[in-house]
Amino acid sequence: MTASGADGVLVGLGGEETLFLRLDRANRHGLVAGATGTGKTVTLQILAQGLSDAGVPVFAADVKGDLSGVAMAGAPNEKLIARAAKMGLEIAPLGAPTVFWDLFGEQGHPIRATVSEMGPLLLSRMLELNDVQEGVLTVAFRVADEEGLLLLDLKDLQAVLGFVGDNAANISARYGAVAKTSLAAIRRKLLVLEDQGAAGFFGEPALALSDLMRVDGSGRGHVNILAADRLINSPRLYATFLLWLLSELFEELPEVGDPEKPRLAFFFDEAHLLFRDAPKGLLEKVEQVVRLIRSKGVGVYFVTQNPADIPDSVLGQLGNRIQHALRAYTPADQKGLRAAAQSFRANPDFDTAEAIQGLGVGEALVSLLDEKGAPCVVQKTLIRPPASRLGPATTAERSALMAQSPVRGLYDEVKDRDSAHERLQARAAESAAAAPPAKAAPEPREPARRSRSSGGSRQSLGEAFTKSVLRTVGSQIGREIVRGMLGGLRRR
């Protein structure tokens, strides 16, 4: 049994019809929803492996650790063999080419981004800043950008925030009020972020998106698995990182329209975390990124418990839908159930809402896009069994795969080049060295005439810095950083 073929990725058997996710419609995004324990992870696994077999690289977060089994050949039990036989299939155990990643560098290759690449908007979201604090952080980024101070890691950002605080009066005159209380609050929240282990995420070498879009020698796309079982304990960091990665793909990849198959499939597990408590402005930008990124050849698949977790403006863009069982015990559950049922193209043979509640493990309601891009009538579907392992890869298996990884050695060692922290330290040292030594007692002498050339007194470091910033702003000599839709660094 192969996971994909000429018709697309095999999803399962709906009545008498075998259902395929069409490769030429896989960039039209999708939704995998259902209550805990209903089979979402297995569905995600078969989609990831099917796309990989078709030559499509995949990126997916592994929240529970089970998805790592996609790297290993399966050992089908009698139940899975019987399910395959019911579909007229024969299971051929096979693992997908897999690369493991981990923001903390423990269960996979480290993933890093620079502070400047993240940008003030997403960093404010990660730190849960209010509007005033976000404005102050934006000013700090602007000062660093215009002065040519590289923001690579958190110590660079702390250094710039400290400098903005030391020179708040001068900088406020140019950019508006910069309250020291807001600066202090931001710095405290950065310390909390460091305590959560996020300091290692910011720095270099930064992730190259091309390393997520590899295919192996046989033409199969690599499945990139992000270890998120620890990361999910910091839900804002988890959601912001995935949103940053999505925005990087949007900004960097060229337009390709509707390709024969996606350039990358992106699975966003626990998708409700992205939208929970998000301000309206950010939601509008997320909606815009999701709408436009399909023309870059990227298919985004949101994985969540209930479709109601996703705003209607985003939900309406998800063409391929797989709905596992939902339970409606409370009025809120019943509302979510109705919303899930109404999102499908109705099948006259059954009531969709009742069918969702009656689904068993490994069953789902499925509606995929046809050759014209229109959603098919929803079908009760028996999801095909995976060719890879159900359950996680062991620590030894994960280590062995990492030793053979195509990115082995590229990201393992941290690089700390000259950036804002080092430059501001050097400036402070130069200023201290140039300052006249303190005198024990004043010497009686005739008051010296003020020299026009000396300016009357030596400039402080803050004055020199402020004048330098103003000269840079005034001349607009091309050092200003260009930022994208979500505020991240836009490479030119």
C-alpha positions as CSV (number, residue, x, y, z in Angstrom):
1,M,0.0,0.0,0.0
2,T,1.4,3.4,-1.0
3,A,0.3,6.6,0.8
4,S,-0.1,8.5,-2.5
5,G,-0.5,8.0,-6.2
6,A,-1.6,9.7,-9.4
7,D,-4.9,10.7,-7.8
8,G,-3.3,12.3,-4.7
9,V,-2.9,11.3,-1.1
10,L,-5.1,8.4,0.0
11,V,-7.2,9.4,2.9
12,G,-9.7,6.6,3.4
13,L,-12.8,4.8,2.2
14,G,-16.0,6.9,2.1
15,G,-18.9,4.5,1.5
16,E,-17.9,2.8,-1.8
17,E,-15.6,5.6,-2.8
18,T,-11.9,5.9,-2.1
19,L,-11.1,9.4,-1.1
20,F,-7.9,11.2,-2.2
21,L,-6.5,14.6,-1.2
22,R,-5.7,16.0,-4.7
23,L,-2.1,17.3,-4.9
24,D,-3.1,20.2,-7.1
25,R,-5.6,21.3,-4.5
26,A,-3.5,20.6,-1.4
27,N,-2.2,24.2,-1.2
28,R,-5.9,25.3,-0.7
29,H,-5.3,24.6,3.1
30,G,-7.2,22.3,5.3
31,L,-8.6,21.4,8.7
32,V,-8.3,18.3,10.9
33,A,-10.6,18.5,13.9
34,G,-12.0,16.3,16.6
35,A,-12.1,15.6,20.3
36,T,-9.1,14.1,22.1
37,G,-8.6,10.4,21.4
38,T,-10.6,10.3,18.2
39,G,-7.7,9.8,15.8
40,K,-6.5,13.3,14.8
41,T,-2.8,12.4,15.2
42,V,-3.1,9.3,13.0
43,T,-4.9,11.4,10.3
44,L,-2.1,13.9,10.5
45,Q,0.4,11.1,10.2
46,I,-1.1,9.6,7.1
47,L,-1.4,13.0,5.5
48,A,2.2,13.9,6.3
49,Q,3.5,10.5,5.0
50,G,1.3,10.6,1.9
51,L,2.5,14.1,1.0
52,S,6.1,13.0,1.6
53,D,5.7,10.1,-0.7
54,A,4.5,12.5,-3.4
55,G,7.6,14.6,-3.0
56,V,6.1,17.3,-0.8
57,P,8.2,18.4,2.2
58,V,6.2,18.7,5.4
59,F,6.5,20.7,8.7
60,A,4.5,19.5,11.7
61,A,4.5,20.1,15.4
62,D,4.5,17.0,17.6
63,V,2.6,18.1,20.7
64,K,2.2,14.6,22.3
65,G,5.4,12.9,20.9
66,D,3.4,10.3,19.0
67,L,3.9,11.8,15.6
68,S,7.6,11.0,15.7
69,G,6.6,7.4,14.8
70,V,6.2,8.6,11.2
71,A,10.0,8.1,10.9
72,M,9.8,4.3,11.6
73,A,8.3,1.4,9.7
74,G,5.0,0.3,11.2
75,A,4.2,-3.0,12.8
76,P,0.5,-3.4,11.9
77,N,-1.7,-5.3,14.4
78,E,-4.7,-7.4,13.4
79,K,-7.1,-4.5,13.8
80,L,-5.2,-2.4,11.3
81,I,-4.7,-5.3,8.9
82,A,-8.5,-5.9,9.0
83,R,-9.2,-2.2,8.3
84,A,-6.8,-2.2,5.3
85,A,-8.4,-5.4,4.0
86,K,-11.8,-3.8,4.2
87,M,-10.5,-1.1,1.9
88,G,-8.9,-3.6,-0.4
89,L,-5.4,-2.5,0.6
90,E,-2.3,-4.3,1.8
91,I,-0.1,-2.6,4.4
92,A,3.6,-2.3,3.4
93,P,5.4,-1.0,6.5
94,L,7.5,2.0,5.7
95,G,8.8,5.1,7.5
96,A,9.1,8.6,6.0
97,P,12.4,10.5,5.7
98,T,12.3,12.6,8.9
99,V,14.3,15.5,10.3
100,F,13.7,16.2,14.0
101,W,13.8,19.8,15.4
102,D,13.5,21.3,18.8
103,L,13.5,24.9,20.0
104,F,15.3,23.7,23.1
105,G,17.8,21.6,21.2
106,E,17.1,18.4,23.2
107,Q,15.0,16.1,21.0
108,G,16.1,17.5,17.6
109,H,18.3,20.1,15.9
110,P,18.0,23.5,17.4
111,I,15.9,26.1,15.7
112,R,16.9,29.7,16.0
113,A,15.8,33.1,14.8
114,T,17.3,36.5,15.4
115,V,15.4,39.0,17.5
116,S,15.3,41.3,14.4
117,E,13.8,38.6,12.3
118,M,11.0,38.1,14.8
119,G,10.2,41.8,14.9
120,P,8.4,43.9,17.5
121,L,4.9,42.8,16.6
122,L,5.3,39.1,17.2
123,L,7.7,39.6,20.1
124,S,5.1,41.7,21.8
125,R,2.6,38.9,21.2
126,M,5.0,36.4,22.7
127,L,5.7,38.7,25.8
128,E,2.0,39.5,26.2
129,L,2.7,43.3,26.1
130,N,0.0,45.9,26.2
131,D,-0.4,48.6,23.5
132,V,1.8,51.1,25.3
133,Q,4.6,48.6,25.9
134,E,4.4,47.4,22.3
135,G,4.9,50.9,21.2
136,V,8.0,51.3,23.4
137,L,9.4,48.1,22.0
138,T,8.8,49.3,18.5
139,V,10.8,52.4,19.3
140,A,13.6,50.3,20.6
141,F,13.7,48.3,17.3
142,R,13.6,51.5,15.3
143,V,16.5,53.0,17.2
144,A,18.5,49.8,16.7
145,D,17.6,49.5,13.1
146,E,18.5,53.1,12.2
147,E,21.8,53.0,14.1
148,G,22.9,49.7,12.6
149,L,22.8,47.8,15.9
150,L,22.2,44.2,15.2
151,L,19.5,42.5,17.4
152,L,20.5,38.9,17.3
153,D,19.8,37.5,20.8
154,L,18.0,38.5,24.0
155,K,21.1,40.1,25.5
156,D,21.2,42.4,22.4
157,L,17.6,43.5,23.0
158,Q,18.2,44.0,26.7
159,A,21.2,46.2,25.9
160,V,19.2,48.3,23.5
161,L,16.3,48.6,26.0
162,G,18.8,49.7,28.7
163,F,20.3,52.3,26.3
164,V,16.9,53.6,25.4
165,G,16.1,54.0,29.1
166,D,19.4,55.8,29.8
167,N,18.6,58.3,27.0
168,A,14.8,58.3,27.3
169,A,14.5,62.1,27.2
170,N,16.4,62.5,24.0
171,I,14.7,59.6,22.2
172,S,11.3,60.6,23.4
173,A,11.7,64.0,21.8
174,R,12.1,62.2,18.4
175,Y,9.7,59.3,18.7
176,G,7.2,60.2,21.4
177,A,7.1,59.4,25.1
178,V,9.2,56.4,26.1
179,A,8.2,55.6,29.7
180,K,10.9,54.0,31.9
181,T,8.1,52.0,33.6
182,S,7.2,50.4,30.3
183,L,10.9,49.6,29.6
184,A,11.2,48.0,33.0
185,A,8.1,45.9,32.4
186,I,9.4,44.7,29.0
187,R,12.8,43.8,30.5
188,R,11.1,41.8,33.3
189,K,9.0,39.9,30.8
190,L,12.1,39.1,28.8
191,L,13.6,37.6,32.0
192,V,10.5,35.4,32.3
193,L,10.9,34.3,28.7
194,E,14.5,33.4,29.5
195,D,13.4,31.4,32.5
196,Q,11.1,29.4,30.2
197,G,14.1,28.4,28.2
198,A,13.4,30.6,25.2
199,A,16.8,32.4,25.3
200,G,18.3,29.6,23.2
201,F,15.7,30.2,20.4
202,F,17.1,33.7,19.7
203,G,20.4,33.8,18.0
204,E,22.5,32.4,15.2
205,P,22.8,30.4,13.1
206,A,19.2,31.3,12.2
207,L,17.1,28.7,10.4
208,A,17.3,28.7,6.6
209,L,13.8,27.9,5.2
210,S,15.4,25.8,2.5
211,D,16.4,23.3,5.1
212,L,12.7,22.6,5.7
213,M,12.0,22.1,2.0
214,R,14.4,19.2,1.2
215,V,13.7,15.9,-0.6
216,D,15.7,12.8,-0.3
217,G,17.5,10.8,-3.0
218,S,14.4,8.9,-3.9
219,G,12.3,12.1,-4.4
220,R,10.4,11.8,-1.1
221,G,9.9,15.0,0.8
222,H,11.4,15.2,4.3
223,V,8.9,15.3,7.2
224,N,10.2,18.0,9.6
225,I,8.9,17.1,13.1
226,L,9.1,19.9,15.8
227,A,9.3,18.4,19.3
228,A,6.6,20.4,21.1
229,D,5.8,18.3,24.1
230,R,7.8,20.7,26.3
231,L,7.2,23.8,24.2
232,I,3.4,23.5,24.6
233,N,3.9,24.3,28.3
234,S,4.6,27.8,27.0
235,P,1.6,28.2,24.7
236,R,2.3,31.8,23.7
237,L,5.9,31.0,22.7
238,Y,4.6,27.9,20.8
239,A,1.9,29.8,18.9
240,T,4.2,32.8,18.1
241,F,7.0,30.7,16.9
242,L,4.7,28.8,14.4
243,L,3.2,32.1,13.3
244,W,6.7,33.5,12.8
245,L,7.6,30.5,10.7
246,L,4.5,30.9,8.6
247,S,5.2,34.6,8.1
248,E,8.8,33.8,7.0
249,L,7.5,31.4,4.4
250,F,5.1,34.1,3.2
251,E,7.8,36.8,2.9
252,E,10.6,34.7,1.4
253,L,8.9,32.4,-1.1
254,P,8.1,33.6,-4.6
255,E,4.7,33.5,-6.2
256,V,3.9,30.2,-8.0
257,G,0.1,30.3,-8.3
258,D,-1.5,26.9,-8.1
259,P,1.3,24.3,-8.6
260,E,0.8,20.6,-9.5
261,K,1.7,19.9,-5.9
262,P,2.6,22.1,-2.9
263,R,6.2,23.2,-2.2
264,L,5.5,22.6,1.5
265,A,2.7,21.4,3.7
266,F,2.5,23.1,7.1
267,F,0.6,21.4,9.9
268,F,-0.4,23.7,12.9
269,D,-1.4,21.5,15.8
270,E,-3.3,23.0,18.8
271,A,-4.3,25.8,16.4
272,H,-6.6,27.4,18.9
273,L,-3.5,28.8,20.7
274,L,-2.8,31.0,17.7
275,F,-6.1,32.8,17.9
276,R,-6.8,32.8,21.6
277,D,-6.8,36.3,23.0
278,A,-5.2,37.6,19.8
279,P,-5.9,41.3,19.1
280,K,-8.0,42.2,16.1
281,G,-5.2,43.7,14.2
282,L,-3.1,40.6,14.5
283,L,-6.0,38.4,13.5
284,E,-6.5,40.4,10.3
285,K,-2.9,40.0,9.4
286,V,-3.0,36.2,10.1
287,E,-6.1,36.0,7.8
288,Q,-4.2,37.9,5.1
289,V,-1.2,35.6,5.3
290,V,-3.3,32.5,5.2
291,R,-5.2,33.8,2.2
292,L,-2.1,34.8,0.2
293,I,0.4,32.1,1.1
294,R,-1.3,29.4,-1.0
295,S,-0.1,31.3,-4.1
296,K,3.4,30.7,-2.7
297,G,2.7,26.9,-3.0
298,V,2.3,26.4,0.8
299,G,-0.7,24.4,2.2
300,V,-1.6,25.2,5.8
301,Y,-3.5,22.6,7.8
302,F,-4.9,23.6,11.2
303,V,-5.3,20.8,13.7
304,T,-7.7,21.5,16.6
305,Q,-10.5,20.0,18.7
306,N,-13.3,22.1,17.4
307,P,-13.7,24.2,14.2
308,A,-15.2,26.9,16.4
309,D,-11.7,27.4,17.7
310,I,-10.8,29.1,14.4
311,P,-12.2,32.5,13.3
312,D,-14.7,32.3,10.5
313,S,-12.5,34.5,8.3
314,V,-9.8,31.9,8.5
315,L,-12.0,28.8,8.6
316,G,-13.6,29.9,5.3
317,Q,-10.2,29.5,3.6
318,L,-9.7,25.9,4.6
319,G,-10.9,23.8,1.6
320,N,-10.0,20.3,2.7
321,R,-11.7,19.2,5.8
322,I,-11.5,16.1,8.0
323,Q,-13.8,16.0,11.1
324,H,-13.4,13.4,13.7
325,A,-15.9,12.8,16.5
326,L,-17.2,15.6,18.7
327,R,-19.1,15.3,22.0
328,A,-21.8,17.8,22.8
329,Y,-22.2,17.8,26.6
330,T,-22.6,21.5,27.2
331,P,-24.3,24.4,25.4
332,A,-20.9,25.6,24.2
333,D,-20.2,22.1,22.9
334,Q,-23.5,22.0,21.1
335,K,-22.8,25.4,19.5
336,G,-19.5,24.1,18.3
337,L,-21.1,20.9,16.9
338,R,-23.6,22.9,14.9
339,A,-20.8,25.1,13.5
340,A,-18.8,22.0,12.5
341,A,-21.8,20.4,10.8
342,Q,-22.8,23.6,8.9
343,S,-19.2,23.9,7.6
344,F,-19.7,20.9,5.3
345,R,-21.5,20.5,2.1
346,A,-24.5,18.4,3.2
347,N,-25.0,14.8,2.3
348,P,-28.7,13.9,1.8
349,D,-28.0,10.4,3.1
350,F,-27.4,11.4,6.8
351,D,-27.7,14.2,9.3
352,T,-24.2,15.7,9.6
353,A,-24.5,16.8,13.2
354,E,-25.7,13.4,14.4
355,A,-23.0,11.7,12.3
356,I,-20.2,13.7,13.9
357,Q,-21.3,12.5,17.4
358,G,-21.6,8.9,16.3
359,L,-18.1,8.5,14.8
360,G,-15.8,5.9,16.2
361,V,-12.0,6.0,16.5
362,G,-10.4,6.0,13.1
363,E,-13.6,7.3,11.4
364,A,-14.2,10.9,10.2
365,L,-16.4,13.0,8.1
366,V,-14.4,14.1,5.1
367,S,-14.9,16.7,2.4
368,L,-12.0,17.3,0.0
369,L,-11.7,19.7,-3.0
370,D,-12.5,18.4,-6.4
371,E,-10.6,19.1,-9.7
372,K,-12.5,22.5,-10.0
373,G,-11.6,23.5,-6.4
374,A,-15.1,23.0,-5.1
375,P,-15.8,21.0,-1.9
376,C,-17.2,17.5,-2.4
377,V,-20.3,16.3,-0.5
378,V,-19.3,15.2,3.0
379,Q,-18.7,11.4,3.3
380,K,-18.5,9.1,6.4
381,T,-15.0,7.8,6.0
382,L,-12.9,5.0,7.4
383,I,-9.4,6.5,7.6
384,R,-6.7,4.4,6.1
385,P,-4.1,2.8,8.4
386,P,-0.6,4.3,8.3
387,A,2.4,2.5,6.9
388,S,4.6,4.0,9.6
389,R,4.5,3.3,13.3
390,L,1.6,4.2,15.6
391,G,3.4,5.6,18.6
392,P,6.6,7.5,19.2
393,A,10.2,6.8,18.1
394,T,12.5,5.8,20.9
395,T,15.3,8.1,22.1
396,A,17.9,5.8,20.5
397,E,16.0,5.8,17.2
398,R,15.7,9.5,17.3
399,S,19.4,9.9,18.0
400,A,20.3,7.5,15.1
401,L,18.2,9.5,12.7
402,M,19.7,12.8,13.8
403,A,23.2,11.4,13.3
404,Q,22.3,10.8,9.6
405,S,20.3,14.0,9.2
406,P,21.0,16.2,6.1
407,V,21.3,19.2,8.5
408,R,23.6,17.5,11.0
409,G,26.2,20.0,12.2
410,L,24.6,23.1,10.6
411,Y,22.8,24.4,13.7
412,D,24.3,22.6,16.6
413,E,26.9,25.2,17.6
414,V,25.8,28.7,18.6
415,K,27.5,31.7,16.9
416,D,27.8,35.0,18.8
417,R,29.1,37.7,16.5
418,D,29.5,41.4,17.1
419,S,26.1,42.8,17.7
420,A,24.2,45.4,19.8
421,H,25.3,44.1,23.1
422,E,29.0,44.1,22.2
423,R,28.9,47.5,20.4
424,L,27.1,49.3,23.1
425,Q,29.6,47.9,25.6
426,A,32.5,49.1,23.4
427,R,30.9,52.6,23.1
428,A,30.5,52.8,26.9
429,A,34.2,51.7,27.4
430,E,35.4,54.3,24.8
431,S,33.4,57.0,26.5
432,A,34.7,56.1,29.9
433,A,38.3,56.0,28.6
434,A,37.9,59.4,27.0
435,A,36.4,61.1,30.0
436,P,38.9,63.4,32.0
437,P,40.1,61.9,35.3
438,A,38.4,63.2,38.4
439,K,40.5,65.7,40.4
440,A,41.1,65.4,44.2
441,A,40.6,69.1,44.7
442,P,40.2,72.1,42.5
443,E,43.4,73.9,41.6
444,P,43.2,77.7,41.9
445,R,43.8,79.1,38.5
446,E,42.4,81.6,36.0
447,P,39.2,80.4,34.4
448,A,39.9,78.9,31.0
449,R,38.4,80.4,28.0
450,R,35.8,78.2,26.3
451,S,37.1,77.0,23.0
452,R,34.7,77.0,20.2
453,S,36.2,73.9,18.7
454,S,35.8,71.9,21.9
455,G,32.1,72.6,22.2
456,G,32.5,73.7,25.8
457,S,32.3,70.2,27.2
458,R,32.8,66.6,26.0
459,Q,29.7,65.0,24.6
460,S,28.1,62.3,26.7
461,L,27.6,58.9,25.1
462,G,23.9,59.5,25.1
463,E,24.2,62.8,23.3
464,A,26.5,61.4,20.7
465,F,24.2,58.5,20.1
466,T,21.1,60.7,19.8
467,K,22.8,63.0,17.3
468,S,24.0,60.0,15.3
469,V,20.4,58.7,15.2
470,L,19.1,62.0,14.1
471,R,21.7,62.3,11.3
472,T,20.8,58.8,10.1
473,V,17.1,59.6,10.1
474,G,17.6,62.9,8.4
475,S,19.8,61.6,5.6
476,Q,17.9,58.3,5.0
477,I,21.1,56.7,3.7
478,G,19.5,53.3,3.2
479,R,20.2,51.6,6.5
480,E,16.6,51.4,7.6
481,I,15.3,47.9,7.9
482,V,12.3,46.8,5.7
483,R,9.8,44.7,7.6
484,G,7.1,42.5,6.3
485,M,3.4,42.1,7.0
486,L,3.9,40.6,10.5
487,G,6.8,42.9,11.4
488,G,9.6,40.4,10.7
489,L,12.8,41.3,9.0
490,R,12.3,41.4,5.2
491,R,15.4,40.3,3.3
492,R,16.3,42.3,0.2
